[in-house]
Amino acid sequence: MNKLDLLFFFMLATFLGLDIIRRVSRLLHTPLMALTNAISSIAVVGAIILAGEAQDPLTTILGACAVFASTTNLVSGYLITYRMLVMFKKREPK
Amino acid sequence: MGSASLADIVTGFLYLISAGVFVLALRWMSSPETARRAVLSAVAAMLLAVVGTLFDPQIVTYKWIVVAAILGTIVGYPLSRVPLTAVPERTGLSQSFAGMAAALVGAAKYYLWVRSGQMSHFRMTVVAGEVILGCLTATGGLLAAAKLAEWIPTRPLTYKGQNVVSFALLAAAVALGAVLIVDPTRLMLFPFIVVFGLIFGVMLLLPIGGADMPVVISFLNSFSGLSAVAMGFVLENKLLITAGALDGSSGFVLSVIMCRAMNRSVTNVLFGAFGAVKTTGRAVEQRTVKSATATDAAELLTNADSVVIIPGYGMAVAQAQHRVRDLYDQLTKRGVDVKFAVHPVAGRMPGHMNVLLAEADIPYDRLVEMDDINPEMPQVGVALVIGANDVVNPAARTDEKSPIYGMPIIDADKAQTVLAIKRTMNPGFAGIDNDLYYANNTLMLFGDAKQVIGDIVKVLAGDGGH
């Protein structure tokens, strides 16, 4: 792939991100941070291939460690975001 | 790419949908009503990405993937059950893990490509970037977590020439990266990039004090996103770049919002070592404060038409949010209008107070932002300050010499009566004295926030409230 294409994606996604995040409710900044932490575990995609392609022991170990670190984030990030968000209630619980 | 295999096409489409759903998920965070949908769709997007990756024909064994994923789940689950007061340190830890993952993948790719002779200048550039970013996020996040959990002192640790040393380290890491770009086969140099990156992360966090954490944690959030972006450049993966960029911009927007709420710049927060150097020379004269008992407070609160509660980090420390809820119930029952005024940097991370109050079942339409409450403050009967300090310090408005001058504050002092709950008269962060406590319309309630509010609630409950 053309390397410049990658920069294009980066630039456009950043502008999009800046615009979307500015609209996030201030009430939800903590869950937002937990959610984006969970999304940063997208790194698991790169880690999976590394751990699975069995090139040599070193890269497999490094890849498996990266899968571990990302899965930890993925699981804890999503669960805690959901846990926080269900707490936001508008009306009095009767 | 040549002719794409079926697996490539499937993966490509799954990644495409995944990226789109991530964008929608963040858009749904714009309101608490759609926020649950946001998490669920972000989970779906992640699943699509993972499934798409598992199709990859490069994978020959799933053994280590499964083992690592199971271990990650075992560690991740308890991390999602921490008390909500521990959310800031969990966030730091999570950013650290994200940085670690990026650094590990970068290092693996480096050795793989050098050994197989596939290293190019472009690849080396992005690998070096990924490893430096990943390493500094890994240790930076860890140190932030340690400070937030108070495993290490939260006050800023400074020494002379600190910024010079920190930057020399970063410069050394970048310089080594540059040497490797020219000649990637100098295997001996690579570990030094890792080490310098790791140490730089520590150095970056040492001078940061507790009250600056909302900015720094947002900044690290941005870094963890950018390390995913760097990984995307290394693996030439568009999904990684897109999701990472969304993360990176989120952290950036949050740090800008936090900085504005403190009237400071990002560089000032990171390299200004606030609180360590700026102790105002104002003589600490013995001024008198008026203190009140729980009974006095209960009477004042019930006699007011409207009460604004201003929570701060002290409420989190004392875990007082559930008592605050009891107080809210007692007052609302008596027809008092109770609102909560939340300063953007109250607490240790963006939105910290909102989550704690939501945990205590306070309806979120009772939480009011600083800019909306300030015009109403002069009509407010009682402003109840719970463990907040700098965010209600009138010196930010009036005293040009004060280090916090210019910082937007909640105008608690303009309320008819101010009740301030505080453990002792020790000045808080940065040793800035708070004139609010000495004002004529202020009554102090000394003690632990949970205890004090509990006492007020007891008076109210015994008062025929039930």
Interface residues (C-beta under 8 A of the other chain):
Chain A: M1 K3 L6 F9 F10 A13 T14 F15 L16 G17 L18 I20 I21 R22 R23 V24 S25 R26 L27 L28 H29 T30 P31 L32 M33 A34 L35 T36 N37 A38 I39 S40 S41 I42 A43 V44 V45 G46 A47 I48 I49 L50 A51 G52 E53 A54 Q55 D56 L58 T59 T60 L62 G63 A64 C65 A66 V67 F68 A69 S70 T71 T72 N73 L74 V75 S76 G77 Y78 L79 I80 T81 Y82 R83 M84 L85 V86 M87 F88 K89 K90 R91 E92 P93
Chain B: M1 F22 V23 A25 L26 R27 M29 S30 S31 P32 E33 A35 R36 A38 V39 L40 A42 V43 M46 A49 V50 G52 T53 L54 D56 Q58 I59 V60 T61 Y62 W64 I65 V67 A68 A69 L71 G72 T73 V75 G76 Y77 L79 S80 R81 V82 L84 V87 R90 T91 S94 Q95 F97 A98 M100 A101 A102 L104 V105 A107 A108 K109 Y111 L112 R115 F122 I217 S218 N221 S224 G225 S227 A228 V229 M231 G232 F233 V234 L235 E236 N237 K238 L239 L240 I241 T242 A243 G244 A245 L246 D247 G248 S249 S250 G251 F252 V253 L254 I257 P344 M349 P350 G351 H352 N354 V355 A358 E359 D361 P363 Y364 D365 L367 E369
